[in-house]
């Protein structure tokens, strides 16, 4: 075992660096006040909703919600254990409302999400 570690020191160092970086970012996130944590999650949800809209299109509400929830659990596993799905769903509704405003008022975002150029 010791010989493997010495022979693959770069792998061990890489794994240690990844774990340290993940720990640092988790520490920074959980050190923030609760209001700021929620604000960061809500800002990230805007991005996730935009991805879901681009991938799944409109008219796929439940499927889009599940897709965003799966992304959320992957990104914020500790937070996902704390909040209820109903709270999360409300946050997604807020993010969808923001996205709809952006789609109607910003041609660049609309083209990026829908893939259609406006005339």
C-alpha atoms as an extended CHARMM CRD file, in Angstrom:
* protein
*
       119  EXT
         1         1  UNK       CA              0.0000000000        0.0000000000        0.0000000000  PROA      1               0.0000000000
         2         2  UNK       CA              2.7730000000        2.4170000000        0.9550000000  PROA      2               0.0000000000
         3         3  UNK       CA              4.6190000000        1.6600000000       -2.2880000000  PROA      3               0.0000000000
         4         4  UNK       CA              1.4740000000        2.3990000000       -4.3050000000  PROA      4               0.0000000000
         5         5  UNK       CA              1.0960000000        5.7740000000       -2.5730000000  PROA      5               0.0000000000
         6         6  UNK       CA              4.7130000000        6.6540000000       -3.3150000000  PROA      6               0.0000000000
         7         7  UNK       CA              4.4190000000        5.4600000000       -6.9150000000  PROA      7               0.0000000000
         8         8  UNK       CA              1.1950000000        7.3990000000       -7.4440000000  PROA      8               0.0000000000
         9         9  UNK       CA              1.9100000000       10.4720000000       -5.3380000000  PROA      9               0.0000000000
        10        10  UNK       CA              0.4040000000       12.7400000000       -7.9870000000  PROA      10              0.0000000000
        11        11  UNK       CA             -2.9540000000       10.9200000000       -7.7650000000  PROA      11              0.0000000000
        12        12  UNK       CA             -2.9440000000       11.1650000000       -3.9770000000  PROA      12              0.0000000000
        13        13  UNK       CA             -2.0100000000       14.8510000000       -4.1880000000  PROA      13              0.0000000000
        14        14  UNK       CA             -4.7640000000       15.4980000000       -6.7430000000  PROA      14              0.0000000000
        15        15  UNK       CA             -7.4040000000       13.7990000000       -4.6130000000  PROA      15              0.0000000000
        16        16  UNK       CA             -6.2330000000       15.6890000000       -1.5380000000  PROA      16              0.0000000000
        17        17  UNK       CA             -6.4280000000       18.9850000000       -3.4520000000  PROA      17              0.0000000000
        18        18  UNK       CA             -9.9670000000       18.2380000000       -4.6510000000  PROA      18              0.0000000000
        19        19  UNK       CA            -11.1000000000       17.3140000000       -1.1490000000  PROA      19              0.0000000000
        20        20  UNK       CA             -9.4900000000       20.4420000000        0.2840000000  PROA      20              0.0000000000
        21        21  UNK       CA            -11.1680000000       22.6470000000       -2.3320000000  PROA      21              0.0000000000
        22        22  UNK       CA            -14.5660000000       21.0460000000       -1.7350000000  PROA      22              0.0000000000
        23        23  UNK       CA            -14.1360000000       21.4240000000        2.0150000000  PROA      23              0.0000000000
        24        24  UNK       CA            -13.1260000000       25.0640000000        1.6360000000  PROA      24              0.0000000000
        25        25  UNK       CA            -16.1580000000       25.9220000000       -0.4880000000  PROA      25              0.0000000000
        26        26  UNK       CA            -18.5090000000       24.0690000000        1.8620000000  PROA      26              0.0000000000
        27        27  UNK       CA            -16.9780000000       25.8830000000        4.8350000000  PROA      27              0.0000000000
        28        28  UNK       CA            -17.3990000000       29.2530000000        3.1130000000  PROA      28              0.0000000000
        29        29  UNK       CA            -21.0110000000       28.4820000000        2.1900000000  PROA      29              0.0000000000
        30        30  UNK       CA            -22.0570000000       27.2380000000        5.6280000000  PROA      30              0.0000000000
        31        31  UNK       CA            -20.2420000000       30.1120000000        7.3300000000  PROA      31              0.0000000000
        32        32  UNK       CA            -22.5550000000       32.5770000000        5.5500000000  PROA      32              0.0000000000
        33        33  UNK       CA            -25.6710000000       33.7630000000        7.3560000000  PROA      33              0.0000000000
        34        34  UNK       CA            -28.7670000000       31.7230000000        6.5340000000  PROA      34              0.0000000000
        35        35  UNK       CA            -30.3060000000       34.5370000000        4.4650000000  PROA      35              0.0000000000
        36        36  UNK       CA            -27.2170000000       34.7360000000        2.2650000000  PROA      36              0.0000000000
        37        37  UNK       CA            -27.1320000000       30.9450000000        1.8590000000  PROA      37              0.0000000000
        38        38  UNK       CA            -30.7210000000       30.9860000000        0.6360000000  PROA      38              0.0000000000
        39        39  UNK       CA            -29.9640000000       33.9000000000       -1.7020000000  PROA      39              0.0000000000
        40        40  UNK       CA            -27.0380000000       31.9730000000       -3.2270000000  PROA      40              0.0000000000
        41        41  UNK       CA            -29.1800000000       28.8810000000       -3.7280000000  PROA      41              0.0000000000
        42        42  UNK       CA            -31.9190000000       30.9830000000       -5.3450000000  PROA      42              0.0000000000
        43        43  UNK       CA            -29.4070000000       32.6150000000       -7.6890000000  PROA      43              0.0000000000
        44        44  UNK       CA            -28.0790000000       29.1860000000       -8.6630000000  PROA      44              0.0000000000
        45        45  UNK       CA            -31.6640000000       28.0130000000       -9.2570000000  PROA      45              0.0000000000
        46        46  UNK       CA            -32.0480000000       30.6700000000      -11.9570000000  PROA      46              0.0000000000
        47        47  UNK       CA            -29.2060000000       28.9950000000      -13.8100000000  PROA      47              0.0000000000
        48        48  UNK       CA            -30.6010000000       25.5000000000      -13.2380000000  PROA      48              0.0000000000
        49        49  UNK       CA            -34.0750000000       26.5160000000      -14.4350000000  PROA      49              0.0000000000
        50        50  UNK       CA            -32.5660000000       28.0270000000      -17.5880000000  PROA      50              0.0000000000
        51        51  UNK       CA            -30.7150000000       24.7640000000      -18.2720000000  PROA      51              0.0000000000
        52        52  UNK       CA            -33.8980000000       22.7500000000      -17.7120000000  PROA      52              0.0000000000
        53        53  UNK       CA            -35.8640000000       25.0560000000      -20.0060000000  PROA      53              0.0000000000
        54        54  UNK       CA            -33.2510000000       24.6960000000      -22.7380000000  PROA      54              0.0000000000
        55        55  UNK       CA            -33.0080000000       20.9190000000      -22.3410000000  PROA      55              0.0000000000
        56        56  UNK       CA            -36.6910000000       20.0720000000      -21.8940000000  PROA      56              0.0000000000
        57        57  UNK       CA            -38.5470000000       23.0250000000      -23.4390000000  PROA      57              0.0000000000
        58        58  UNK       CA            -41.7920000000       24.5620000000      -22.2810000000  PROA      58              0.0000000000
        59        59  UNK       CA            -44.8260000000       22.5790000000      -21.1890000000  PROA      59              0.0000000000
        60        60  UNK       CA            -42.8470000000       20.0390000000      -19.1730000000  PROA      60              0.0000000000
        61        61  UNK       CA            -43.4810000000       21.4250000000      -15.6750000000  PROA      61              0.0000000000
        62        62  UNK       CA            -43.2130000000       18.3400000000      -13.4390000000  PROA      62              0.0000000000
        63        63  UNK       CA            -40.3690000000       16.8690000000      -15.4600000000  PROA      63              0.0000000000
        64        64  UNK       CA            -38.5250000000       20.1980000000      -15.3730000000  PROA      64              0.0000000000
        65        65  UNK       CA            -39.0260000000       20.4370000000      -11.5990000000  PROA      65              0.0000000000
        66        66  UNK       CA            -37.5990000000       16.9330000000      -11.1220000000  PROA      66              0.0000000000
        67        67  UNK       CA            -34.6530000000       17.7590000000      -13.4020000000  PROA      67              0.0000000000
        68        68  UNK       CA            -33.8580000000       20.9250000000      -11.4270000000  PROA      68              0.0000000000
        69        69  UNK       CA            -34.2520000000       19.0490000000       -8.1330000000  PROA      69              0.0000000000
        70        70  UNK       CA            -31.7800000000       16.3980000000       -9.2740000000  PROA      70              0.0000000000
        71        71  UNK       CA            -29.2840000000       19.1270000000      -10.2210000000  PROA      71              0.0000000000
        72        72  UNK       CA            -29.8910000000       20.7950000000       -6.8470000000  PROA      72              0.0000000000
        73        73  UNK       CA            -29.2830000000       17.6000000000       -4.8650000000  PROA      73              0.0000000000
        74        74  UNK       CA            -26.0310000000       17.1010000000       -6.7630000000  PROA      74              0.0000000000
        75        75  UNK       CA            -24.8820000000       20.6720000000       -6.1350000000  PROA      75              0.0000000000
        76        76  UNK       CA            -26.1850000000       21.2170000000       -2.5740000000  PROA      76              0.0000000000
        77        77  UNK       CA            -26.6350000000       17.7690000000       -0.9550000000  PROA      77              0.0000000000
        78        78  UNK       CA            -26.5040000000       19.0930000000        2.6100000000  PROA      78              0.0000000000
        79        79  UNK       CA            -29.0530000000       21.8390000000        1.9250000000  PROA      79              0.0000000000
        80        80  UNK       CA            -31.3290000000       19.3510000000        0.1570000000  PROA      80              0.0000000000
        81        81  UNK       CA            -31.5440000000       17.3630000000        3.3990000000  PROA      81              0.0000000000
        82        82  UNK       CA            -32.6020000000       20.4340000000        5.3700000000  PROA      82              0.0000000000
        83        83  UNK       CA            -35.3230000000       22.0730000000        3.2650000000  PROA      83              0.0000000000
        84        84  UNK       CA            -38.6530000000       20.5690000000        2.2970000000  PROA      84              0.0000000000
        85        85  UNK       CA            -39.5610000000       19.7980000000       -1.2880000000  PROA      85              0.0000000000
        86        86  UNK       CA            -42.4320000000       22.2950000000       -1.0180000000  PROA      86              0.0000000000
        87        87  UNK       CA            -40.0050000000       25.0770000000       -0.0900000000  PROA      87              0.0000000000
        88        88  UNK       CA            -37.7380000000       24.0530000000       -2.9430000000  PROA      88              0.0000000000
        89        89  UNK       CA            -40.6810000000       24.0250000000       -5.3440000000  PROA      89              0.0000000000
        90        90  UNK       CA            -41.5600000000       27.5920000000       -4.3000000000  PROA      90              0.0000000000
        91        91  UNK       CA            -37.9990000000       28.6990000000       -4.9630000000  PROA      91              0.0000000000
        92        92  UNK       CA            -38.1460000000       27.0670000000       -8.3980000000  PROA      92              0.0000000000
        93        93  UNK       CA            -41.4210000000       28.8860000000       -9.1120000000  PROA      93              0.0000000000
        94        94  UNK       CA            -39.6660000000       32.1680000000       -8.2970000000  PROA      94              0.0000000000
        95        95  UNK       CA            -36.7740000000       31.2500000000      -10.5950000000  PROA      95              0.0000000000
        96        96  UNK       CA            -39.2160000000       30.3150000000      -13.3850000000  PROA      96              0.0000000000
        97        97  UNK       CA            -40.9750000000       33.6470000000      -12.9800000000  PROA      97              0.0000000000
        98        98  UNK       CA            -37.6120000000       35.3940000000      -13.3360000000  PROA      98              0.0000000000
        99        99  UNK       CA            -36.7640000000       33.2940000000      -16.4080000000  PROA      99              0.0000000000
       100       100  UNK       CA            -40.0910000000       34.1000000000      -18.0630000000  PROA      100             0.0000000000
       101       101  UNK       CA            -39.4420000000       37.8120000000      -17.5070000000  PROA      101             0.0000000000
       102       102  UNK       CA            -35.9920000000       37.4110000000      -19.0290000000  PROA      102             0.0000000000
       103       103  UNK       CA            -37.3160000000       35.4860000000      -22.0190000000  PROA      103             0.0000000000
       104       104  UNK       CA            -39.8780000000       38.1830000000      -22.7780000000  PROA      104             0.0000000000
       105       105  UNK       CA            -37.5610000000       41.1500000000      -22.2670000000  PROA      105             0.0000000000
       106       106  UNK       CA            -34.1180000000       39.9270000000      -23.3640000000  PROA      106             0.0000000000
       107       107  UNK       CA            -33.6870000000       38.7240000000      -26.9530000000  PROA      107             0.0000000000
       108       108  UNK       CA            -30.2430000000       37.2430000000      -26.3180000000  PROA      108             0.0000000000
       109       109  UNK       CA            -31.4650000000       35.0410000000      -23.4790000000  PROA      109             0.0000000000
       110       110  UNK       CA            -34.5300000000       34.0660000000      -25.4660000000  PROA      110             0.0000000000
       111       111  UNK       CA            -32.4010000000       33.0090000000      -28.4410000000  PROA      111             0.0000000000
       112       112  UNK       CA            -30.0200000000       31.0980000000      -26.1810000000  PROA      112             0.0000000000
       113       113  UNK       CA            -32.7950000000       29.1610000000      -24.4460000000  PROA      113             0.0000000000
       114       114  UNK       CA            -35.1860000000       28.5640000000      -27.3250000000  PROA      114             0.0000000000
       115       115  UNK       CA            -32.6300000000       28.4300000000      -30.1270000000  PROA      115             0.0000000000
       116       116  UNK       CA            -34.8830000000       30.5730000000      -32.2920000000  PROA      116             0.0000000000
       117       117  UNK       CA            -33.9570000000       33.9910000000      -33.5860000000  PROA      117             0.0000000000
       118       118  UNK       CA            -36.5780000000       36.6810000000      -33.1880000000  PROA      118             0.0000000000
       119       119  UNK       CA            -37.5100000000       38.7820000000      -36.1930000000  PROA      119             0.0000000000
